[in-house]
Every structure is written in C-alpha cells, then in structure tokens.
C-alpha cells in the first residue's frame, strides 16, 4: 500500500479519512497546525503503527520541507 499525506488531518474529515486509509492498510502522515482540529480528536489513530503526526503549518514552506 502507499503513504498518504493529509493536510489538516486533525479535523473531523481528516480524522475519518485517516481512519479509513489505515483500515485499508495504508500509511498516513498528518500535517496540522491544530488551529481548528485537536490532537485529542485523533484518539487511537496516534497509536497505530502506520500513523505519523506532525504539528506544522502547511502554508509555511520551510516547516513542510
């Protein structure tokens, strides 16, 4: 399977998309600045081996690099 990047992955849609991808055997990398979502919203996803979270503002090219 592949690696998928979800920008804004700590929000409602991002969390559910990440869960679906992980359930299908994909790896998921989530970028979120937590300005609207929350770390707690990701719940058990953070324990999943295929899940990686980075607190980063995607509009900042240096941070994403």
Z-matrix of the N, CA and C atoms (Angstrom, degrees):
N
C 1 1.445
C 2 1.522 1 109.07
N 3 1.310 2 116.86 1 178.69
C 4 1.455 3 120.45 2 -174.39
C 5 1.507 4 113.44 3 -113.24
N 6 1.327 5 113.82 4 174.11
C 7 1.454 6 122.24 5 175.26
C 8 1.519 7 108.17 6 -99.33
N 9 1.318 8 117.17 7 132.41
C 10 1.459 9 122.79 8 -178.53
C 11 1.519 10 109.70 9 -121.81
N 12 1.339 11 116.05 10 133.37
C 13 1.453 12 122.34 11 175.89
C 14 1.523 13 108.54 12 -98.28
N 15 1.321 14 116.20 13 128.34
C 16 1.455 15 121.42 14 175.53
C 17 1.522 16 107.58 15 -117.50
N 18 1.328 17 116.01 16 111.43
C 19 1.463 18 121.13 17 176.03
C 20 1.521 19 107.45 18 -84.81
N 21 1.313 20 116.54 19 129.03
C 22 1.464 21 120.43 20 -175.42
C 23 1.514 22 110.97 21 79.27
N 24 1.315 23 116.08 22 32.16
C 25 1.456 24 121.39 23 -173.36
C 26 1.509 25 116.70 24 -75.97
N 27 1.330 26 119.07 25 -2.03
C 28 1.459 27 121.05 26 179.81
C 29 1.525 28 111.92 27 -95.29
N 30 1.315 29 117.22 28 3.68
C 31 1.461 30 121.72 29 176.38
C 32 1.519 31 110.81 30 -91.93
N 33 1.314 32 116.55 31 178.91
C 34 1.465 33 122.21 32 -175.48
C 35 1.522 34 112.46 33 -57.05
N 36 1.324 35 117.14 34 -51.23
C 37 1.471 36 120.33 35 -177.56
C 38 1.525 37 110.15 36 -67.98
N 39 1.325 38 117.32 37 -44.11
C 40 1.454 39 120.91 38 -179.14
C 41 1.519 40 113.19 39 -60.66
N 42 1.317 41 116.89 40 -42.65
C 43 1.467 42 121.35 41 179.90
C 44 1.526 43 110.30 42 -63.38
N 45 1.323 44 116.95 43 -44.17
C 46 1.464 45 119.49 44 -179.67
C 47 1.520 46 112.18 45 -69.45
N 48 1.320 47 117.74 46 -35.62
C 49 1.461 48 121.28 47 175.56
C 50 1.523 49 109.93 48 -65.86
N 51 1.317 50 117.22 49 -44.72
C 52 1.461 51 120.98 50 178.35
C 53 1.524 52 111.14 51 -60.13
N 54 1.314 53 116.85 52 -43.83
C 55 1.468 54 120.93 53 179.79
C 56 1.530 55 110.84 54 -60.93
N 57 1.331 56 116.89 55 -44.35
C 58 1.466 57 120.93 56 -179.86
C 59 1.527 58 110.84 57 -63.63
N 60 1.324 59 116.81 58 -42.86
C 61 1.466 60 120.05 59 179.54
C 62 1.529 61 111.15 60 -65.39
N 63 1.323 62 117.36 61 -43.45
C 64 1.463 63 120.78 62 177.97
C 65 1.526 64 111.05 63 -62.77
N 66 1.319 65 117.04 64 -40.99
C 67 1.465 66 121.04 65 178.39
C 68 1.520 67 111.91 66 -62.63
N 69 1.348 68 116.41 67 -27.51
C 70 1.467 69 120.92 68 178.63
C 71 1.519 70 112.30 69 -89.46
N 72 1.327 71 117.88 70 4.59
C 73 1.456 72 121.64 71 175.19
C 74 1.519 73 115.94 72 92.48
N 75 1.321 74 117.25 73 9.94
C 76 1.462 75 121.18 74 179.23
C 77 1.525 76 110.41 75 -86.29
N 78 1.329 77 115.50 76 161.71
C 79 1.455 78 121.68 77 169.77
C 80 1.523 79 107.68 78 -95.89
N 81 1.331 80 116.30 79 147.16
C 82 1.460 81 120.85 80 -176.01
C 83 1.525 82 109.50 81 -131.64
N 84 1.329 83 114.81 82 130.72
C 85 1.457 84 122.64 83 173.09
C 86 1.521 85 107.15 84 -114.49
N 87 1.325 86 116.80 85 121.04
C 88 1.464 87 121.59 86 -178.02
C 89 1.519 88 109.40 87 -109.18
N 90 1.339 89 115.08 88 127.74
C 91 1.460 90 122.69 89 170.32
C 92 1.521 91 106.99 90 -108.47
N 93 1.314 92 117.38 91 130.05
C 94 1.456 93 120.68 92 176.34
C 95 1.523 94 108.11 93 -158.43
N 96 1.324 95 116.82 94 140.76
C 97 1.466 96 119.90 95 177.52
C 98 1.525 97 111.77 96 -90.86
N 99 1.317 98 116.52 97 -1.16
C 100 1.464 99 124.32 98 177.72
C 101 1.531 100 112.66 99 63.18
N 102 1.330 101 117.30 100 23.75
C 103 1.458 102 119.76 101 177.76
C 104 1.524 103 111.54 102 -77.40
N 105 1.328 104 116.66 103 -25.57
C 106 1.475 105 120.34 104 178.09
C 107 1.515 106 112.28 105 -124.36
N 108 1.312 107 117.58 106 -33.94
C 109 1.460 108 121.52 107 176.71
C 110 1.519 109 109.43 108 -90.18
N 111 1.321 110 115.83 109 -174.39
C 112 1.463 111 118.87 110 178.18
C 113 1.521 112 110.14 111 -144.63
N 114 1.316 113 115.03 112 151.96
C 115 1.459 114 121.06 113 177.53
C 116 1.534 115 109.72 114 -60.36
N 117 1.318 116 116.17 115 -38.76
C 118 1.466 117 121.35 116 -178.90
C 119 1.526 118 111.73 117 -63.54
N 120 1.333 119 117.52 118 -31.09
C 121 1.469 120 121.11 119 -179.23
C 122 1.522 121 111.55 120 -63.07
N 123 1.324 122 117.18 121 -24.72
C 124 1.465 123 120.20 122 -179.68
C 125 1.519 124 111.89 123 -77.90
N 126 1.324 125 116.88 124 -15.73
C 127 1.456 126 122.89 125 173.00
C 128 1.519 127 114.45 126 44.12
N 129 1.319 128 116.11 127 -124.20
C 130 1.461 129 122.28 128 -174.93
C 131 1.522 130 113.23 129 -71.47
N 132 1.335 131 118.26 130 -10.98
C 133 1.463 132 120.01 131 179.19
C 134 1.525 133 111.43 132 -59.51
N 135 1.329 134 116.79 133 -35.71
C 136 1.465 135 119.95 134 -176.57
C 137 1.525 136 111.97 135 -66.14
N 138 1.320 137 117.72 136 -17.63
C 139 1.465 138 122.16 137 178.25
C 140 1.523 139 112.50 138 -87.22
N 141 1.322 140 117.27 139 -12.96
C 142 1.463 141 122.22 140 -176.07
C 143 1.531 142 109.95 141 -73.20
N 144 1.335 143 116.85 142 136.03
C 145 1.466 144 121.37 143 -178.69
C 146 1.527 145 113.05 144 -61.36
N 147 1.313 146 118.64 145 -29.98
C 148 1.450 147 121.92 146 -177.46
C 149 1.511 148 114.32 147 -89.69
N 150 1.330 149 117.27 148 7.98
C 151 1.463 150 122.13 149 -174.45
C 152 1.522 151 110.79 150 -110.98
N 153 1.334 152 115.69 151 131.88
C 154 1.467 153 121.53 152 174.96
C 155 1.519 154 108.35 153 -131.62
N 156 1.322 155 116.40 154 134.62
C 157 1.465 156 122.02 155 178.64
C 158 1.517 157 109.53 156 -118.74
N 159 1.341 158 115.51 157 136.06
C 160 1.456 159 122.05 158 173.34
C 161 1.522 160 108.59 159 -129.95
N 162 1.323 161 116.58 160 123.80
C 163 1.463 162 119.93 161 176.29
C 164 1.519 163 107.57 162 -81.90
N 165 1.321 164 115.53 163 105.93
C 166 1.455 165 121.26 164 -175.02
C 167 1.526 166 109.25 165 -152.31
N 168 1.323 167 115.74 166 147.54
C 169 1.456 168 122.19 167 174.82
C 170 1.533 169 106.92 168 -89.00
N 171 1.307 170 117.31 169 112.95
C 172 1.470 171 121.95 170 -175.82
C 173 1.517 172 113.33 171 -66.00
N 174 1.316 173 118.34 172 -14.17
C 175 1.457 174 120.58 173 177.88
C 176 1.531 175 111.75 174 -84.81
N 177 1.329 176 116.82 175 -3.80
C 178 1.460 177 122.33 176 178.81
C 179 1.531 178 109.10 177 -100.84
N 180 1.350 179 118.09 178 102.24
C 181 1.464 180 120.69 179 -175.62
C 182 1.518 181 113.58 180 -58.61
N 183 1.322 182 118.27 181 -34.75
C 184 1.463 183 120.51 182 179.56
C 185 1.523 184 111.69 183 -67.83
N 186 1.306 185 117.03 184 -36.79
C 187 1.466 186 120.64 185 -179.30
C 188 1.520 187 110.81 186 -70.31
N 189 1.316 188 116.61 187 -36.38
C 190 1.472 189 120.83 188 -178.39
C 191 1.512 190 111.09 189 -75.50
N 192 1.333 191 116.32 190 -30.60
C 193 1.462 192 121.37 191 -178.00
C 194 1.508 193 109.79 192 -62.24
